[in-house]
Amino acid sequence: MKKGFKFYIALWGAKVGTALLKLLRRNATFFPGKFALKVCPDFIGKIEKPKTIVAVTGTNGKTTVCNMIEDILKDNNYVFIDNKYGSNIDAGIATTLISGANFKGKSKKDLAILEVDERSSPKIYPYLTPTYLVCTNLFRDSLMRNAHTEFISEILTKNIPKDTTLILNGDDLIASNIAPENKRMYFGIDRLDTDMDKCENIARDIIVCPKCNAKLEYDYVRYNHIGKAHCPKCDFKSPDIDYLVTNLDLDNKRMTLKNGNLTEEYDLISDNIINIYNILTVITVLKQLGLSREQINESLKKQKIVDTRYSEETVEGIKVITHLSKGMNPIACSRVFDYVRKYKGNKVVILLLDDLHEAAKGSENTAWQYDTDYEFLNDGSIKQIIIAGARYLDGYVRLEIAGVDKNIVVHQRDELSAIDKIKLDDIETVFILHDLYAMELKEAVKNKVEVIIKEKKKQ
């Protein structure tokens, strides 16, 4: 594209704005790109891009996947640009490209790692062609904004450039079928002992064949629509996997990965199936970028899931675990609830979910809670549930519908005073399940729980 006067005004103005914001100790992660797009709407198309672009999209896991890719690349002395600290919509992408370009709009780096919001596809991909586009998964999420998985998958299919190579979750029958004409590769996990013949989740977003509308037959279900299936009436089926985990050794935190005739072992930094998928995604991407097994694994062993997603401490013999549970995202919450119920020992669960505290920002839609498997919290190992915040009554009703004994539920408006009612007798773990926008609240609750544990020890 010819750059023109507007482009240079947008670029130079954004550069100056970035410098001023940094002088004021403000994050220059969104405004420069917003300014550039206001002045020059096709700015992303005109600015020079790095030779290799990895874009990561999907409902869940894209931030974790991007962070891990970037950390491993840095550990192996790769130089690149990324939007790690910025927005994943068009303005954030523009800001990232501006930061990686000189005053002539020429790219200073050869590699970019970009997290991209699925809904922003029509504003980004017409102007930017990723070398690789990763789709972690496609699930129900923020119903008022994202409607349904078919809506999101159609947006992606319509806007992904034809020259982009796709790296897709082959165990996700929706994500694995976006942009069917594009070159692609799949990652996935072979059947596990914990996989089921029938789905136990409330939500499953692909039940009939998208080709002929016959009812799909699942060979096995891992959770929701993740698993392996085929159509008994036509040729539709789960794809053959290029990067296949053939063995998971959770006791020793190792996994065996098969790619063609090559079989390799990698270390795991988590035993949570969601994070195992994230690790597998990261390895698949890094192999495409030319990193060896040794480079990936040695750096992988240094990684940890960031504290905003998961943290674990032991206080006077009791584990205190914080775990991100995205509000308005029923599958993300259900996966965490499932992880909690299967965690060994007796537990207390503290729920600080979106629509149940001040961070809800006025949302009136609680439909997502009825797609969420609260039934997983109806488990004998969970001895107490504390639910508090602006929408504590909605959560309490959902727990009652799930059959949870109301005698073990503490429900009240104020989050911190609710913690005073925690019961720690014979408890081995306290789980604090929180939303992305409740970090300060999560820390305050965690600190109070730890104080109560220490005071109890003194008694």
Secondary structure, 3 states (H helix, E strand, C coil): CCCHHHHHHHHHHHHHHHHHHHHCCCCCCCHHHHHHHHHCCCHHHHCCCCCEEEEEECCCCHHHHHHHHHHHHHHCCCCCEECCCCCCCHHHHHHHHHHCECCCCCECCCEEEEECCHHHHHHHCCCCCCCEEEECCCCCCCHHHHCCHHHHHHHHHHHCCCCCEEEEECCECCHHHCCCCCCEEEEEECCCCCCECCCCCCCCCCCECCCCCCECEEEEEEECCEEEEECCCCCCECCCCCEEEEEEECCCCEEEEEECCEEEEEECCCCCHHHHHHHHHHHHHHHHCCCCHHHHHHHHCCCCCCCCCEEEEEECCEEEEEEECCCCCHHHHHHHHHHHHHCCCCEEEEEECCCCCHHHCCCCCCHHHHCCCHHHHCCCCEEEEEEECCCHHHHHHHHHHCCCCHHHEEEECCHHHHHCCCCCCCCCEEEEEECCCCHHHHHHHHHHHHHHHHHHHHC
